C-alpha cells in the first residue's frame, strides 16, 4: 500500500495520478477528505493532518511507502508551523509506529543555493532540515531534487494576461513537467530496494525568459504576454510583505543558482522526460 500526502496540490495531483495509473494500491491522506475524493473518486481517501500525530498513525495502518508533496507557502512565516519539518517529525514518528518502510519526498534542486554568494534563507533551511530528518529516520528513502516545474509558469507566475518573470538571468534551468516527473517517481518506487536520491531535470535547458516566451507562443487558451519585474522592487517590499519577501528570495535563488545537467543516472534508471515547454503550453 502506498499513501500520498499532498495529493491535491499543483504538483501532488499529477504524481498521484501517475502512481495510480502505474497499478499501485494508493491511499490518499488529506485534511479535506471531500476535496480529495472529488479529485480522486476511485481511490481510498482517509483523514489525516500533519499537525495531529494520532490521525497520522491511524491513516498509515497497512502502508508500506509514503510519498510526500509538501511546500512552504508564500505567506508562511519563520515562526509558523512548517509541514516539511514540524509536520514531517510527526509523520516520521507515526510511520515508524505503523510499520512504514519507505519515505518518498519531493525536495528541491535550487535549495543548494543556500550559502552561495552569502545567500541565507530560512525556507531553504527548512528544506535542508527535511532531508536530514528523513535520512536520520532509520526508514528507507527516495528523495527527488527537481529543477523548475513547467506548471509554475501557468500558476505561480501567471497574473491574468501576463506571465511574470522576476529579473533577468542567463541561468538555464532544465524545466520538467509534473507529468513526466510523476512517471519517474512511479518507476523509482516500483524498483526501489535501497535508498534512492535522484536529480530531476527535463529535456532542455532554458532561461526563465526563454521558457516564458516559448510558453506564451504555444499557449492557445487565451492571449498571454511576458511581464518582467526587477527583483529590486520585491526586495524593497520584503520588509513589509511576507509574500514579497518570499518572492525576492526565491527569485534571487532561481536567477543565481548555477544549475548544470546532473540527471544522467535519473534518465538511465527512470527514463528520459519527453515534454517540452511548447508541448506543455499547447496542452493547457
C-alpha atoms as an extended CHARMM CRD file, in Angstrom:
* protein
*
       284  EXT
         1         1  UNK       CA              0.0000000000        0.0000000000        0.0000000000  PROA      1               0.0000000000
         2         2  UNK       CA              1.2960000000        3.4380000000       -0.9870000000  PROA      2               0.0000000000
         3         3  UNK       CA             -0.0010000000        6.5220000000        0.8380000000  PROA      3               0.0000000000
         4         4  UNK       CA              0.2030000000       10.0580000000       -0.5570000000  PROA      4               0.0000000000
         5         5  UNK       CA              0.1980000000       13.2570000000        1.4620000000  PROA      5               0.0000000000
         6         6  UNK       CA             -0.2160000000       16.4290000000       -0.5940000000  PROA      6               0.0000000000
         7         7  UNK       CA             -2.1060000000       14.7860000000       -3.4680000000  PROA      7               0.0000000000
         8         8  UNK       CA             -4.4280000000       17.7580000000       -4.0330000000  PROA      8               0.0000000000
         9         9  UNK       CA             -1.6450000000       20.2770000000       -4.7320000000  PROA      9               0.0000000000
        10        10  UNK       CA             -0.3430000000       21.6100000000       -8.0480000000  PROA      10              0.0000000000
        11        11  UNK       CA              2.4700000000       19.0360000000       -8.1130000000  PROA      11              0.0000000000
        12        12  UNK       CA              0.8070000000       16.3870000000       -5.9860000000  PROA      12              0.0000000000
        13        13  UNK       CA             -2.0900000000       15.7440000000       -8.3640000000  PROA      13              0.0000000000
        14        14  UNK       CA             -0.0720000000       14.7260000000      -11.4510000000  PROA      14              0.0000000000
        15        15  UNK       CA              2.2000000000       12.4900000000       -9.3770000000  PROA      15              0.0000000000
        16        16  UNK       CA             -0.7590000000       10.8640000000       -7.6220000000  PROA      16              0.0000000000
        17        17  UNK       CA             -2.3600000000       10.0880000000      -10.9880000000  PROA      17              0.0000000000
        18        18  UNK       CA              0.8510000000        8.5010000000      -12.2750000000  PROA      18              0.0000000000
        19        19  UNK       CA              1.1990000000        6.3880000000       -9.1350000000  PROA      19              0.0000000000
        20        20  UNK       CA             -2.4030000000        5.2280000000       -9.5310000000  PROA      20              0.0000000000
        21        21  UNK       CA             -2.0360000000        4.5160000000      -13.2640000000  PROA      21              0.0000000000
        22        22  UNK       CA              1.1310000000        2.5100000000      -12.5250000000  PROA      22              0.0000000000
        23        23  UNK       CA             -1.0530000000       -0.0020000000      -10.7020000000  PROA      23              0.0000000000
        24        24  UNK       CA             -0.1850000000        0.8510000000       -7.1050000000  PROA      24              0.0000000000
        25        25  UNK       CA             -2.7040000000        0.3410000000       -4.3230000000  PROA      25              0.0000000000
        26        26  UNK       CA             -2.9820000000        4.0110000000       -3.3150000000  PROA      26              0.0000000000
        27        27  UNK       CA             -4.4030000000        5.6450000000       -0.2040000000  PROA      27              0.0000000000
        28        28  UNK       CA             -4.6600000000        9.4230000000       -0.1120000000  PROA      28              0.0000000000
        29        29  UNK       CA             -4.3010000000       11.0860000000        3.2830000000  PROA      29              0.0000000000
        30        30  UNK       CA             -5.8930000000       14.5340000000        3.3450000000  PROA      30              0.0000000000
        31        31  UNK       CA             -7.2320000000       17.1330000000        5.7390000000  PROA      31              0.0000000000
        32        32  UNK       CA            -10.0990000000       17.8680000000        3.3450000000  PROA      32              0.0000000000
        33        33  UNK       CA            -11.4340000000       14.4190000000        2.5110000000  PROA      33              0.0000000000
        34        34  UNK       CA            -14.3000000000       15.7300000000        0.3560000000  PROA      34              0.0000000000
        35        35  UNK       CA            -11.9430000000       17.7600000000       -1.8450000000  PROA      35              0.0000000000
        36        36  UNK       CA             -9.5430000000       14.8430000000       -2.2750000000  PROA      36              0.0000000000
        37        37  UNK       CA            -12.3930000000       12.4370000000       -3.0280000000  PROA      37              0.0000000000
        38        38  UNK       CA            -13.6670000000       14.8210000000       -5.6730000000  PROA      38              0.0000000000
        39        39  UNK       CA            -10.2900000000       14.7550000000       -7.3990000000  PROA      39              0.0000000000
        40        40  UNK       CA             -9.7340000000       11.0170000000       -6.9160000000  PROA      40              0.0000000000
        41        41  UNK       CA            -13.2040000000        9.4060000000       -6.8030000000  PROA      41              0.0000000000
        42        42  UNK       CA            -11.9690000000        5.8420000000       -7.3010000000  PROA      42              0.0000000000
        43        43  UNK       CA             -9.1800000000        5.9050000000       -4.7090000000  PROA      43              0.0000000000
        44        44  UNK       CA             -9.2990000000        5.3590000000       -0.9590000000  PROA      44              0.0000000000
        45        45  UNK       CA             -9.1710000000        8.6870000000        0.8680000000  PROA      45              0.0000000000
        46        46  UNK       CA             -8.7560000000        8.8990000000        4.6420000000  PROA      46              0.0000000000
        47        47  UNK       CA             -8.4830000000       11.8600000000        7.0210000000  PROA      47              0.0000000000
        48        48  UNK       CA             -5.0660000000       12.8440000000        8.3200000000  PROA      48              0.0000000000
        49        49  UNK       CA             -3.3410000000       16.0190000000        9.4690000000  PROA      49              0.0000000000
        50        50  UNK       CA              0.4060000000       16.5630000000        9.8780000000  PROA      50              0.0000000000
        51        51  UNK       CA             -0.4030000000       18.5840000000       12.9940000000  PROA      51              0.0000000000
        52        52  UNK       CA             -2.1830000000       15.5870000000       14.5440000000  PROA      52              0.0000000000
        53        53  UNK       CA              0.0830000000       12.5610000000       15.1660000000  PROA      53              0.0000000000
        54        54  UNK       CA             -2.8410000000       10.3440000000       16.2250000000  PROA      54              0.0000000000
        55        55  UNK       CA             -4.6250000000       10.9380000000       12.9060000000  PROA      55              0.0000000000
        56        56  UNK       CA             -1.4560000000       10.0100000000       11.0300000000  PROA      56              0.0000000000
        57        57  UNK       CA             -0.9560000000        6.7840000000       12.9700000000  PROA      57              0.0000000000
        58        58  UNK       CA             -4.4510000000        5.6570000000       12.0900000000  PROA      58              0.0000000000
        59        59  UNK       CA             -4.1400000000        6.7020000000        8.4440000000  PROA      59              0.0000000000
        60        60  UNK       CA             -0.8510000000        4.8360000000        7.9850000000  PROA      60              0.0000000000
        61        61  UNK       CA             -2.0280000000        1.4300000000        9.1120000000  PROA      61              0.0000000000
        62        62  UNK       CA             -1.1040000000       -1.1430000000        6.4570000000  PROA      62              0.0000000000
        63        63  UNK       CA              1.0090000000        1.3300000000        4.4620000000  PROA      63              0.0000000000
        64        64  UNK       CA              4.4780000000        0.3950000000        3.1680000000  PROA      64              0.0000000000
        65        65  UNK       CA              5.5150000000        3.6420000000        1.4230000000  PROA      65              0.0000000000
        66        66  UNK       CA              4.5260000000        7.2680000000        1.9780000000  PROA      66              0.0000000000
        67        67  UNK       CA              5.0010000000        9.8580000000       -0.7770000000  PROA      67              0.0000000000
        68        68  UNK       CA              5.1950000000       13.4580000000        0.4540000000  PROA      68              0.0000000000
        69        69  UNK       CA              4.4510000000       16.5160000000       -1.6940000000  PROA      69              0.0000000000
        70        70  UNK       CA              4.8160000000       19.3770000000        0.7790000000  PROA      70              0.0000000000
        71        71  UNK       CA              5.7730000000       23.0290000000        0.4820000000  PROA      71              0.0000000000
        72        72  UNK       CA              6.3060000000       26.2910000000        2.3230000000  PROA      72              0.0000000000
        73        73  UNK       CA              3.5110000000       28.7220000000        1.4790000000  PROA      73              0.0000000000
        74        74  UNK       CA              4.4580000000       32.1830000000        0.2170000000  PROA      74              0.0000000000
        75        75  UNK       CA              2.6210000000       33.7200000000        3.1820000000  PROA      75              0.0000000000
        76        76  UNK       CA              4.2950000000       31.4550000000        5.7440000000  PROA      76              0.0000000000
        77        77  UNK       CA              6.4840000000       32.9640000000        8.4490000000  PROA      77              0.0000000000
        78        78  UNK       CA              9.6150000000       31.5570000000       10.0150000000  PROA      78              0.0000000000
        79        79  UNK       CA              7.8350000000       31.0670000000       13.3520000000  PROA      79              0.0000000000
        80        80  UNK       CA              4.8290000000       29.2520000000       11.8330000000  PROA      80              0.0000000000
        81        81  UNK       CA              4.1990000000       25.5110000000       11.8020000000  PROA      81              0.0000000000
        82        82  UNK       CA              6.0930000000       24.0390000000        8.8290000000  PROA      82              0.0000000000
        83        83  UNK       CA              4.8120000000       20.8460000000        7.2380000000  PROA      83              0.0000000000
        84        84  UNK       CA              8.3060000000       19.9720000000        5.9800000000  PROA      84              0.0000000000
        85        85  UNK       CA              9.8630000000       19.9720000000        9.4660000000  PROA      85              0.0000000000
        86        86  UNK       CA              7.2670000000       20.1110000000       12.2550000000  PROA      86              0.0000000000
        87        87  UNK       CA              4.7580000000       18.0420000000       10.3210000000  PROA      87              0.0000000000
        88        88  UNK       CA              7.4580000000       15.7410000000        8.9940000000  PROA      88              0.0000000000
        89        89  UNK       CA              8.6040000000       14.9110000000       12.5240000000  PROA      89              0.0000000000
        90        90  UNK       CA              5.0520000000       13.8750000000       13.3920000000  PROA      90              0.0000000000
        91        91  UNK       CA              4.8150000000       11.8480000000       10.1960000000  PROA      91              0.0000000000
        92        92  UNK       CA              8.1040000000       10.0120000000       10.7540000000  PROA      92              0.0000000000
        93        93  UNK       CA              7.1420000000        9.0890000000       14.3200000000  PROA      93              0.0000000000
        94        94  UNK       CA              3.7690000000        7.7580000000       13.1870000000  PROA      94              0.0000000000
        95        95  UNK       CA              5.3580000000        5.9810000000       10.1990000000  PROA      95              0.0000000000
        96        96  UNK       CA              7.7790000000        4.0610000000       12.3900000000  PROA      96              0.0000000000
        97        97  UNK       CA              4.9860000000        3.0710000000       14.7600000000  PROA      97              0.0000000000
        98        98  UNK       CA              2.7310000000        1.9650000000       11.9000000000  PROA      98              0.0000000000
        99        99  UNK       CA              5.4140000000       -0.1410000000       10.2200000000  PROA      99              0.0000000000
       100       100  UNK       CA              6.0100000000        2.0460000000        7.1600000000  PROA      100             0.0000000000
       101       101  UNK       CA              9.2770000000        1.0650000000        5.4670000000  PROA      101             0.0000000000
       102       102  UNK       CA              9.9280000000        3.8820000000        2.9390000000  PROA      102             0.0000000000
       103       103  UNK       CA              9.5020000000        7.6530000000        2.7300000000  PROA      103             0.0000000000
       104       104  UNK       CA              9.4520000000        9.2640000000       -0.7250000000  PROA      104             0.0000000000
       105       105  UNK       CA              9.8830000000       13.0240000000       -0.6950000000  PROA      105             0.0000000000
       106       106  UNK       CA              9.7380000000       15.8810000000       -3.2010000000  PROA      106             0.0000000000
       107       107  UNK       CA             12.6740000000       18.1360000000       -2.3430000000  PROA      107             0.0000000000
       108       108  UNK       CA             14.3490000000       20.9070000000       -4.3740000000  PROA      108             0.0000000000
       109       109  UNK       CA             17.4180000000       21.4200000000       -6.5380000000  PROA      109             0.0000000000
       110       110  UNK       CA             17.6670000000       25.1940000000       -6.1590000000  PROA      110             0.0000000000
       111       111  UNK       CA             17.8770000000       24.8660000000       -2.3510000000  PROA      111             0.0000000000
       112       112  UNK       CA             21.5480000000       24.0990000000       -3.0000000000  PROA      112             0.0000000000
       113       113  UNK       CA             21.9850000000       27.8340000000       -3.4750000000  PROA      113             0.0000000000
       114       114  UNK       CA             21.9230000000       28.1540000000        0.3170000000  PROA      114             0.0000000000
       115       115  UNK       CA             25.3270000000       29.5080000000        1.3830000000  PROA      115             0.0000000000
       116       116  UNK       CA             26.3910000000       30.5640000000       -2.1040000000  PROA      116             0.0000000000
       117       117  UNK       CA             27.2810000000       34.2430000000       -2.5340000000  PROA      117             0.0000000000
       118       118  UNK       CA             26.3500000000       34.8190000000        1.1030000000  PROA      118             0.0000000000
       119       119  UNK       CA             22.7250000000       33.7790000000        0.4640000000  PROA      119             0.0000000000
       120       120  UNK       CA             20.8040000000       32.5730000000        3.5280000000  PROA      120             0.0000000000
       121       121  UNK       CA             17.0580000000       31.9430000000        3.6730000000  PROA      121             0.0000000000
       122       122  UNK       CA             15.0670000000       30.1950000000        6.3660000000  PROA      122             0.0000000000
       123       123  UNK       CA             12.8940000000       28.4210000000        3.7460000000  PROA      123             0.0000000000
       124       124  UNK       CA             15.9660000000       26.6330000000        2.4090000000  PROA      124             0.0000000000
       125       125  UNK       CA             16.9400000000       25.8090000000        6.0000000000  PROA      125             0.0000000000
       126       126  UNK       CA             13.5690000000       24.0720000000        6.3130000000  PROA      126             0.0000000000
       127       127  UNK       CA             14.1410000000       22.0920000000        3.1310000000  PROA      127             0.0000000000
       128       128  UNK       CA             17.6540000000       21.0140000000        4.1080000000  PROA      128             0.0000000000
       129       129  UNK       CA             16.3730000000       20.0310000000        7.5450000000  PROA      129             0.0000000000
       130       130  UNK       CA             13.6380000000       17.9070000000        5.9620000000  PROA      130             0.0000000000
       131       131  UNK       CA             16.2200000000       15.8810000000        4.0380000000  PROA      131             0.0000000000
       132       132  UNK       CA             18.2750000000       15.4150000000        7.2060000000  PROA      132             0.0000000000
       133       133  UNK       CA             15.2300000000       14.2630000000        9.1900000000  PROA      133             0.0000000000
       134       134  UNK       CA             14.3330000000       11.6800000000        6.5460000000  PROA      134             0.0000000000
       135       135  UNK       CA             17.8850000000       10.3630000000        6.2610000000  PROA      135             0.0000000000
       136       136  UNK       CA             18.1880000000       10.1010000000       10.0360000000  PROA      136             0.0000000000
       137       137  UNK       CA             14.7960000000        8.4260000000       10.4770000000  PROA      137             0.0000000000
       138       138  UNK       CA             16.0100000000        4.8640000000       10.0720000000  PROA      138             0.0000000000
       139       139  UNK       CA             13.4950000000        4.3210000000        7.2430000000  PROA      139             0.0000000000
       140       140  UNK       CA             14.4780000000        3.6820000000        3.6510000000  PROA      140             0.0000000000
       141       141  UNK       CA             14.0050000000        6.7410000000        1.4780000000  PROA      141             0.0000000000
       142       142  UNK       CA             13.5420000000        8.0050000000       -2.0640000000  PROA      142             0.0000000000
       143       143  UNK       CA             14.3570000000       11.7240000000       -2.3650000000  PROA      143             0.0000000000
       144       144  UNK       CA             13.7970000000       13.6820000000       -5.5680000000  PROA      144             0.0000000000
       145       145  UNK       CA             15.5470000000       17.0000000000       -6.3010000000  PROA      145             0.0000000000
       146       146  UNK       CA             13.7100000000       18.6920000000       -9.1930000000  PROA      146             0.0000000000
       147       147  UNK       CA             14.6400000000       21.6630000000      -11.3340000000  PROA      147             0.0000000000
       148       148  UNK       CA             11.9220000000       24.2110000000      -12.2040000000  PROA      148             0.0000000000
       149       149  UNK       CA              8.4710000000       22.7920000000      -12.8730000000  PROA      149             0.0000000000
       150       150  UNK       CA              6.6780000000       23.9200000000      -16.0130000000  PROA      150             0.0000000000
       151       151  UNK       CA              3.4420000000       24.1070000000      -14.0030000000  PROA      151             0.0000000000
       152       152  UNK       CA              4.7490000000       27.1600000000      -12.1560000000  PROA      152             0.0000000000
       153       153  UNK       CA              4.6490000000       29.2030000000      -15.3700000000  PROA      153             0.0000000000
       154       154  UNK       CA              0.8690000000       28.9910000000      -15.6550000000  PROA      154             0.0000000000
       155       155  UNK       CA              0.1420000000       29.1650000000      -11.9180000000  PROA      155             0.0000000000
       156       156  UNK       CA              2.6890000000       30.8600000000       -9.6580000000  PROA      156             0.0000000000
       157       157  UNK       CA              3.9240000000       33.1890000000      -12.4260000000  PROA      157             0.0000000000
       158       158  UNK       CA              0.5140000000       33.7700000000      -14.0090000000  PROA      158             0.0000000000
       159       159  UNK       CA             -1.0390000000       37.1730000000      -13.3480000000  PROA      159             0.0000000000
       160       160  UNK       CA             -4.1190000000       37.4190000000      -15.5170000000  PROA      160             0.0000000000
       161       161  UNK       CA             -2.9220000000       38.0630000000      -19.0760000000  PROA      161             0.0000000000
       162       162  UNK       CA              0.7370000000       38.0940000000      -18.0350000000  PROA      162             0.0000000000
       163       163  UNK       CA              3.4570000000       35.5980000000      -17.1900000000  PROA      163             0.0000000000
       164       164  UNK       CA              5.6230000000       37.3040000000      -14.5800000000  PROA      164             0.0000000000
       165       165  UNK       CA              9.3930000000       36.8390000000      -14.7030000000  PROA      165             0.0000000000
       166       166  UNK       CA             11.4780000000       38.2580000000      -11.8640000000  PROA      166             0.0000000000
       167       167  UNK       CA             14.6220000000       39.9570000000      -13.1510000000  PROA      167             0.0000000000
       168       168  UNK       CA             16.8190000000       38.7000000000      -15.9710000000  PROA      168             0.0000000000
       169       169  UNK       CA             19.3130000000       35.8860000000      -15.6820000000  PROA      169             0.0000000000
       170       170  UNK       CA             21.4970000000       33.8060000000      -18.0310000000  PROA      170             0.0000000000
       171       171  UNK       CA             20.9290000000       30.7250000000      -15.8380000000  PROA      171             0.0000000000
       172       172  UNK       CA             19.2460000000       27.9000000000      -17.7700000000  PROA      172             0.0000000000
       173       173  UNK       CA             17.1810000000       25.5160000000      -15.6200000000  PROA      173             0.0000000000
       174       174  UNK       CA             16.1800000000       22.1660000000      -17.0970000000  PROA      174             0.0000000000
       175       175  UNK       CA             12.3940000000       22.6290000000      -16.9270000000  PROA      175             0.0000000000
       176       176  UNK       CA             10.4230000000       19.4690000000      -16.0630000000  PROA      176             0.0000000000
       177       177  UNK       CA              6.6920000000       18.7660000000      -16.3210000000  PROA      177             0.0000000000
       178       178  UNK       CA              4.9930000000       17.2660000000      -13.2690000000  PROA      178             0.0000000000
       179       179  UNK       CA              3.5200000000       14.6270000000      -15.5950000000  PROA      179             0.0000000000
       180       180  UNK       CA              6.9910000000       13.3890000000      -16.5850000000  PROA      180             0.0000000000
       181       181  UNK       CA              8.2170000000       13.6870000000      -13.0150000000  PROA      181             0.0000000000
       182       182  UNK       CA              5.2900000000       11.5660000000      -11.8400000000  PROA      182             0.0000000000
       183       183  UNK       CA              6.2500000000        8.8280000000      -14.2880000000  PROA      183             0.0000000000
       184       184  UNK       CA              9.7850000000        8.8560000000      -12.9050000000  PROA      184             0.0000000000
       185       185  UNK       CA              8.5250000000        8.6610000000       -9.3190000000  PROA      185             0.0000000000
       186       186  UNK       CA              6.3370000000        5.6740000000      -10.2030000000  PROA      186             0.0000000000
       187       187  UNK       CA              9.2810000000        3.8840000000      -11.8190000000  PROA      187             0.0000000000
       188       188  UNK       CA             11.6010000000        4.7130000000       -8.9190000000  PROA      188             0.0000000000
       189       189  UNK       CA              9.2200000000        3.3050000000       -6.3200000000  PROA      189             0.0000000000
       190       190  UNK       CA              8.4940000000        0.2220000000       -8.4090000000  PROA      190             0.0000000000
       191       191  UNK       CA             12.1720000000       -0.7410000000       -8.4890000000  PROA      191             0.0000000000
       192       192  UNK       CA             13.1560000000        0.6380000000       -5.0680000000  PROA      192             0.0000000000
       193       193  UNK       CA             15.1340000000       -1.5520000000       -2.7120000000  PROA      193             0.0000000000
       194       194  UNK       CA             17.9140000000        0.5460000000       -1.1990000000  PROA      194             0.0000000000
       195       195  UNK       CA             17.8960000000        4.2920000000       -0.5530000000  PROA      195             0.0000000000
       196       196  UNK       CA             17.4130000000        6.4680000000       -3.6250000000  PROA      196             0.0000000000
       197       197  UNK       CA             18.3310000000       10.0640000000       -4.4950000000  PROA      197             0.0000000000
       198       198  UNK       CA             17.5750000000       11.4530000000       -7.9370000000  PROA      198             0.0000000000
       199       199  UNK       CA             18.1220000000       14.8320000000       -9.5950000000  PROA      199             0.0000000000
       200       200  UNK       CA             15.0390000000       15.5620000000      -11.7070000000  PROA      200             0.0000000000
       201       201  UNK       CA             15.6090000000       17.5930000000      -14.8910000000  PROA      201             0.0000000000
       202       202  UNK       CA             13.6450000000       17.9670000000      -18.1110000000  PROA      202             0.0000000000
       203       203  UNK       CA             14.7040000000       17.5280000000      -21.7400000000  PROA      203             0.0000000000
       204       204  UNK       CA             16.0050000000       21.0550000000      -22.4300000000  PROA      204             0.0000000000
       205       205  UNK       CA             17.6660000000       23.9470000000      -20.6010000000  PROA      205             0.0000000000
       206       206  UNK       CA             16.0960000000       27.3910000000      -20.9820000000  PROA      206             0.0000000000
       207       207  UNK       CA             16.4360000000       30.7420000000      -19.2750000000  PROA      207             0.0000000000
       208       208  UNK       CA             13.3020000000       31.8350000000      -17.4540000000  PROA      208             0.0000000000
       209       209  UNK       CA             12.6000000000       34.3810000000      -20.2090000000  PROA      209             0.0000000000
       210       210  UNK       CA             13.0690000000       31.7810000000      -22.9340000000  PROA      210             0.0000000000
       211       211  UNK       CA             10.6990000000       29.4230000000      -21.1260000000  PROA      211             0.0000000000
       212       212  UNK       CA              8.0900000000       32.1390000000      -20.6110000000  PROA      212             0.0000000000
       213       213  UNK       CA              8.3030000000       33.3500000000      -24.2180000000  PROA      213             0.0000000000
       214       214  UNK       CA              8.0470000000       29.8220000000      -25.5760000000  PROA      214             0.0000000000
       215       215  UNK       CA              5.0350000000       29.2080000000      -23.3280000000  PROA      215             0.0000000000
       216       216  UNK       CA              3.2030000000       32.3390000000      -24.4830000000  PROA      216             0.0000000000
       217       217  UNK       CA              3.7280000000       31.4790000000      -28.1630000000  PROA      217             0.0000000000
       218       218  UNK       CA              2.3850000000       27.9260000000      -27.7630000000  PROA      218             0.0000000000
       219       219  UNK       CA             -0.4310000000       28.6890000000      -25.3090000000  PROA      219             0.0000000000
       220       220  UNK       CA             -3.7360000000       28.9340000000      -27.1950000000  PROA      220             0.0000000000
       221       221  UNK       CA             -6.3610000000       29.1470000000      -24.4230000000  PROA      221             0.0000000000
       222       222  UNK       CA             -6.0870000000       32.9570000000      -24.2780000000  PROA      222             0.0000000000
       223       223  UNK       CA             -3.5740000000       35.6810000000      -25.2040000000  PROA      223             0.0000000000
       224       224  UNK       CA             -0.7470000000       35.9900000000      -22.6650000000  PROA      224             0.0000000000
       225       225  UNK       CA              2.4010000000       38.1130000000      -22.5900000000  PROA      225             0.0000000000
       226       226  UNK       CA              5.6300000000       38.0820000000      -20.6130000000  PROA      226             0.0000000000
       227       227  UNK       CA              5.9780000000       40.7730000000      -17.9540000000  PROA      227             0.0000000000
       228       228  UNK       CA              9.4260000000       41.3760000000      -16.4410000000  PROA      228             0.0000000000
       229       229  UNK       CA              9.6470000000       42.8210000000      -12.9310000000  PROA      229             0.0000000000
       230       230  UNK       CA             13.0080000000       43.8770000000      -11.4530000000  PROA      230             0.0000000000
       231       231  UNK       CA             13.8670000000       41.9430000000       -8.2980000000  PROA      231             0.0000000000
       232       232  UNK       CA             14.7970000000       45.2630000000       -6.7140000000  PROA      232             0.0000000000
       233       233  UNK       CA             11.1210000000       46.1590000000       -6.2410000000  PROA      233             0.0000000000
       234       234  UNK       CA             10.4160000000       42.9460000000       -4.3540000000  PROA      234             0.0000000000
       235       235  UNK       CA             13.5000000000       43.4420000000       -2.2250000000  PROA      235             0.0000000000
       236       236  UNK       CA             12.2470000000       46.8940000000       -1.2720000000  PROA      236             0.0000000000
       237       237  UNK       CA              8.8810000000       45.4810000000       -0.2380000000  PROA      237             0.0000000000
       238       238  UNK       CA             10.2710000000       42.4270000000        1.5450000000  PROA      238             0.0000000000
       239       239  UNK       CA             10.3690000000       44.2070000000        4.9070000000  PROA      239             0.0000000000
       240       240  UNK       CA              6.6320000000       44.9100000000        4.7210000000  PROA      240             0.0000000000
       241       241  UNK       CA              5.1800000000       41.8630000000        2.9620000000  PROA      241             0.0000000000
       242       242  UNK       CA              5.7730000000       38.1690000000        3.6850000000  PROA      242             0.0000000000
       243       243  UNK       CA              4.8230000000       37.3320000000        0.1000000000  PROA      243             0.0000000000
       244       244  UNK       CA              7.2190000000       39.9230000000       -1.3330000000  PROA      244             0.0000000000
       245       245  UNK       CA              9.9740000000       38.6080000000        0.9220000000  PROA      245             0.0000000000
       246       246  UNK       CA              9.3620000000       35.1050000000       -0.3870000000  PROA      246             0.0000000000
       247       247  UNK       CA              9.3050000000       36.3250000000       -3.9910000000  PROA      247             0.0000000000
       248       248  UNK       CA             12.5660000000       38.1970000000       -3.6410000000  PROA      248             0.0000000000
       249       249  UNK       CA             14.3950000000       35.2590000000       -2.0560000000  PROA      249             0.0000000000
       250       250  UNK       CA             13.1640000000       32.6080000000       -4.4730000000  PROA      250             0.0000000000
       251       251  UNK       CA             13.7730000000       34.9460000000       -7.4110000000  PROA      251             0.0000000000
       252       252  UNK       CA             17.3320000000       35.6050000000       -6.2760000000  PROA      252             0.0000000000
       253       253  UNK       CA             17.9770000000       31.8790000000       -5.8720000000  PROA      253             0.0000000000
       254       254  UNK       CA             16.4630000000       30.9100000000       -9.2340000000  PROA      254             0.0000000000
       255       255  UNK       CA             18.3650000000       33.6830000000      -11.0050000000  PROA      255             0.0000000000
       256       256  UNK       CA             21.6840000000       32.7890000000       -9.3980000000  PROA      256             0.0000000000
       257       257  UNK       CA             21.9090000000       29.0330000000       -8.7950000000  PROA      257             0.0000000000
       258       258  UNK       CA             24.3640000000       27.7330000000      -11.4300000000  PROA      258             0.0000000000
       259       259  UNK       CA             22.3560000000       24.6940000000      -12.4830000000  PROA      259             0.0000000000
       260       260  UNK       CA             24.2090000000       22.0830000000      -14.5160000000  PROA      260             0.0000000000
       261       261  UNK       CA             22.8860000000       18.8940000000      -16.0670000000  PROA      261             0.0000000000
       262       262  UNK       CA             23.0660000000       16.0850000000      -13.4980000000  PROA      262             0.0000000000
       263       263  UNK       CA             20.2530000000       13.7490000000      -14.4960000000  PROA      263             0.0000000000
       264       264  UNK       CA             22.2390000000       11.0950000000      -16.3790000000  PROA      264             0.0000000000
       265       265  UNK       CA             21.5420000000        8.4200000000      -13.7490000000  PROA      265             0.0000000000
       266       266  UNK       CA             17.9160000000        9.5150000000      -13.4130000000  PROA      266             0.0000000000
       267       267  UNK       CA             17.3170000000        9.1710000000      -17.1370000000  PROA      267             0.0000000000
       268       268  UNK       CA             19.1340000000        5.8290000000      -17.2500000000  PROA      268             0.0000000000
       269       269  UNK       CA             17.1430000000        4.4060000000      -14.3290000000  PROA      269             0.0000000000
       270       270  UNK       CA             13.7750000000        6.1160000000      -14.7170000000  PROA      270             0.0000000000
       271       271  UNK       CA             13.5130000000        7.1800000000      -18.3650000000  PROA      271             0.0000000000
       272       272  UNK       CA             14.1310000000       10.4570000000      -20.1750000000  PROA      272             0.0000000000
       273       273  UNK       CA             11.4020000000       13.1120000000      -19.8500000000  PROA      273             0.0000000000
       274       274  UNK       CA              9.7750000000       13.9610000000      -23.1760000000  PROA      274             0.0000000000
       275       275  UNK       CA              7.5590000000       17.0010000000      -22.5640000000  PROA      275             0.0000000000
       276       276  UNK       CA              8.8730000000       20.3150000000      -23.8990000000  PROA      276             0.0000000000
       277       277  UNK       CA              7.6530000000       23.7740000000      -22.8500000000  PROA      277             0.0000000000
       278       278  UNK       CA              5.8240000000       24.0720000000      -26.1860000000  PROA      278             0.0000000000
       279       279  UNK       CA              4.0230000000       20.7530000000      -25.7300000000  PROA      279             0.0000000000
       280       280  UNK       CA              3.1510000000       21.6120000000      -22.1440000000  PROA      280             0.0000000000
       281       281  UNK       CA              1.7090000000       25.0130000000      -23.1200000000  PROA      281             0.0000000000
       282       282  UNK       CA             -0.3120000000       23.5530000000      -26.0040000000  PROA      282             0.0000000000
       283       283  UNK       CA             -1.9470000000       21.0540000000      -23.6180000000  PROA      283             0.0000000000
       284       284  UNK       CA             -3.0470000000       23.6770000000      -21.0930000000  PROA      284             0.0000000000
